[in-house]
Amino acid sequence: MRKCPFGPTGMRVPVIGQGTWMMERDRAASVRALRAGLDAGMTHVDTAEMYGDGAAEELVGEAIAGRRDKVFLVSKVLPRNAGYEDTLAACDRSLRRLRTDHLDLYLLHWREQPPLEPTLRAFDALMRAGKIRHFGVSNFDVGDLEEAHAIDRRIACNQVLYHLKERAIEHAVIPWCERHGLAVVAYSPYGEGNFPTGSRTLREIARARSATPRQVALAFMTRRPSVFAIPKSSDVKHVLENAGAGDLRLTDEEIARIDKAHPAGPPKALPMI
Ligand SMILES: NC(=O)c1ccc[n+]([C@@H]2O[C@H](COP(=O)([O-])OP(=O)(O)OC[C@H]3O[C@@H](n4cnc5c(N)ncnc54)[C@H](OP(=O)(O)O)[C@@H]3O)[C@@H](O)[C@H]2O)c1
């Protein structure tokens, strides 16, 4: 499994991780799938207090019990729970549900009106208390990134929407993150059920590389060393397919073909789900 340097610390995590949004709908299957992903080297596990109102964190806590030290564990605080005191309290609740004493990374889920400084100050306090190792943001466009970075330069990553039909972040967000040493975490890398299964280009490259079209798509999205992806699956077969993308490196010619078949489109404001 290829590793991605994570943010300014250079921490290395597997380039393909596991998302957990809406996993709680099939709890037993999801626990099995997460564990299969860990066994396959997908040790970056992304969750959030929002997912199932805490149920996804509880499920992750069950899946990683006994192997916490092998997991790069990420959760997120909702904007409505941001601010100084509320972020500290939200983190404690997440830790309890996840049955752990620390997160590897804690993110502000998206930007809303309240000032960023108290939340970033809470992240700093959580780091000093050993409750989180790193912090970052999610769904931040360049303006928000500028503002956050001016307050604290230790922001490790920006988690943003990125898939073959939604490549807007390539214009400004990825270049900004690369210039400032932030990793980019691609969420919904299959476009939330909107995957271009009919793509002839993906199928041809997949056949030539003994891979699958989805593995080729993940390899395309993680072609830059700054970017990694967190597909969600509650199906062990799918998880193993996703893990298989971690070792696939596309050639420049293959990248150019995919770029032509699934173009980035014009610059626009940051899309989000
Ligand atoms: N920061 C944010 O605001 C934000 C927003 C959205 C998502 N996220 C994070 O990103 C993660 C991934 O995004 P997502 O869950 O929206 O969508 P996604 O990963 O793009 O797609 C998930 C869908 O793809 C299917 N799938 C996964 N692997 C497959 C495979 N190999 N073959 C066929 N189908 C496959 C899953 O079904 P099966 O379960 O049946 O495999 C599921 O229906 C989330 O779980 C969450 O952790 C973050």
The ligand as an SDF file (V2000), in Angstrom:
LIG
                    3D

 48 52  0  0  0  0  0  0  0  0999 V2000
  -15.9590   15.8580    5.1780 N   0  0  0  0  0  0  0  0  0  0  0  0
  -17.1290   15.7430    4.6300 C   0  0  0  0  0  0  0  0  0  0  0  0
  -17.9470   16.6940    4.5740 O   0  0  0  0  0  0  0  0  0  0  0  0
  -17.5210   14.4140    4.0440 C   0  0  0  0  0  0  0  0  0  0  0  0
  -18.6590   14.3310    3.2140 C   0  0  0  0  0  0  0  0  0  0  0  0
  -18.9600   13.0880    2.6680 C   0  0  0  0  0  0  0  0  0  0  0  0
  -18.1690   11.9790    2.9330 C   0  0  0  0  0  0  0  0  0  0  0  0
  -17.0920   12.0690    3.7770 N   0  0  0  0  0  0  0  0  0  0  0  0
  -16.2430   10.9040    4.0980 C   0  0  0  0  0  0  0  0  0  0  0  0
  -15.8730   10.2420    2.8870 O   0  0  0  0  0  0  0  0  0  0  0  0
  -16.2850    8.8870    2.9380 C   0  0  0  0  0  0  0  0  0  0  0  0
  -16.5980    8.3600    1.5690 C   0  0  0  0  0  0  0  0  0  0  0  0
  -17.6060    9.1110    0.9470 O   0  0  0  0  0  0  0  0  0  0  0  0
  -19.0860    8.5460    0.6840 P   0  0  0  0  0  0  0  0  0  0  0  0
  -19.3870    7.5180    1.7020 O   0  0  0  0  0  0  0  0  0  0  0  0
  -19.9430    9.7230    0.5520 O   0  0  0  0  0  0  0  0  0  0  0  0
  -19.0400    7.9710   -0.7870 O   0  0  0  0  0  0  0  0  0  0  0  0
  -18.0830    7.0570   -1.6820 P   0  0  0  0  0  0  0  0  0  0  0  0
  -16.9980    6.4360   -0.8860 O   0  0  0  0  0  0  0  0  0  0  0  0
  -17.7400    7.8450   -2.8850 O   0  0  0  0  0  0  0  0  0  0  0  0
  -19.1140    5.9500   -2.1450 O   0  0  0  0  0  0  0  0  0  0  0  0
  -19.6890    5.0540   -1.2470 C   0  0  0  0  0  0  0  0  0  0  0  0
  -20.5720    4.1300   -2.0710 C   0  0  0  0  0  0  0  0  0  0  0  0
  -19.7580    3.3830   -2.9780 O   0  0  0  0  0  0  0  0  0  0  0  0
  -19.9850    1.9900   -2.7890 C   0  0  0  0  0  0  0  0  0  0  0  0
  -18.6930    1.3190   -2.9880 N   0  0  0  0  0  0  0  0  0  0  0  0
  -17.5560    1.4800   -2.2730 C   0  0  0  0  0  0  0  0  0  0  0  0
  -16.5760    0.7050   -2.7710 N   0  0  0  0  0  0  0  0  0  0  0  0
  -17.1210    0.0430   -3.8340 C   0  0  0  0  0  0  0  0  0  0  0  0
  -16.6090   -0.8920   -4.7630 C   0  0  0  0  0  0  0  0  0  0  0  0
  -15.3420   -1.3090   -4.7270 N   0  0  0  0  0  0  0  0  0  0  0  0
  -17.4600   -1.3710   -5.7260 N   0  0  0  0  0  0  0  0  0  0  0  0
  -18.7450   -0.9430   -5.8060 C   0  0  0  0  0  0  0  0  0  0  0  0
  -19.2880   -0.0450   -4.9480 N   0  0  0  0  0  0  0  0  0  0  0  0
  -18.4700    0.4360   -3.9770 C   0  0  0  0  0  0  0  0  0  0  0  0
  -20.5040    1.8390   -1.3910 C   0  0  0  0  0  0  0  0  0  0  0  0
  -21.3490    0.7250   -1.3000 O   0  0  0  0  0  0  0  0  0  0  0  0
  -20.9530   -0.5790   -0.4000 P   0  0  0  0  0  0  0  0  0  0  0  0
  -20.9610   -0.1280    1.0120 O   0  0  0  0  0  0  0  0  0  0  0  0
  -22.0470   -1.5490   -0.7390 O   0  0  0  0  0  0  0  0  0  0  0  0
  -19.6110   -1.0430   -0.8740 O   0  0  0  0  0  0  0  0  0  0  0  0
  -21.2890    3.1200   -1.2130 C   0  0  0  0  0  0  0  0  0  0  0  0
  -22.5870    2.9740   -1.7330 O   0  0  0  0  0  0  0  0  0  0  0  0
  -17.4860    8.9220    3.8940 C   0  0  0  0  0  0  0  0  0  0  0  0
  -17.8400    7.6370    4.3390 O   0  0  0  0  0  0  0  0  0  0  0  0
  -16.9810    9.8630    4.9590 C   0  0  0  0  0  0  0  0  0  0  0  0
  -16.0800    9.1890    5.8170 O   0  0  0  0  0  0  0  0  0  0  0  0
  -16.7510   13.2970    4.3130 C   0  0  0  0  0  0  0  0  0  0  0  0
  1  2  1  0
  2  3  2  0
  2  4  1  0
  4  5  1  0
  4 48  2  0
  5  6  2  0
  6  7  1  0
  7  8  2  0
  8  9  1  0
  8 48  1  0
  9 10  1  0
  9 46  1  0
 10 11  1  0
 11 12  1  0
 11 44  1  0
 12 13  1  0
 13 14  1  0
 14 15  2  0
 14 16  1  0
 14 17  1  0
 17 18  1  0
 18 19  2  0
 18 20  1  0
 18 21  1  0
 21 22  1  0
 22 23  1  0
 23 24  1  0
 23 42  1  0
 24 25  1  0
 25 26  1  0
 25 36  1  0
 26 27  1  0
 26 35  1  0
 27 28  2  0
 28 29  1  0
 29 30  1  0
 29 35  2  0
 30 31  1  0
 30 32  2  0
 32 33  1  0
 33 34  2  0
 34 35  1  0
 36 37  1  0
 36 42  1  0
 37 38  1  0
 38 39  2  0
 38 40  1  0
 38 41  1  0
 42 43  1  0
 44 45  1  0
 44 46  1  0
 46 47  1  0
M  CHG  2   8   1  16  -1
M  END
$$$$
